């Protein structure tokens, strides 16, 4: 995922399960919060573009994260 115009606003990413088991639930959803303060208050004041994609293998460590980050930057820039 990449944001077209970088900023210092908080961004969040969460897994929400559909039962009291939370992340361990058999079903659920992924939730993104871009530029949101506590209480989900929006802080973005201008139009923004976000690109979200899926990669075919797991990202398991910092080195993997750096590789995919460079890959995404190369696609977008």
Secondary structure as UniProt FT lines:
FT   STRAND          2..3
FT   STRAND          11..17
FT   TURN            20..21
FT   HELIX           22..24
FT   STRAND          28..34
FT   STRAND          36..37
FT   HELIX           38..40
FT   STRAND          41..42
FT   STRAND          50..51
FT   HELIX           62..76
//
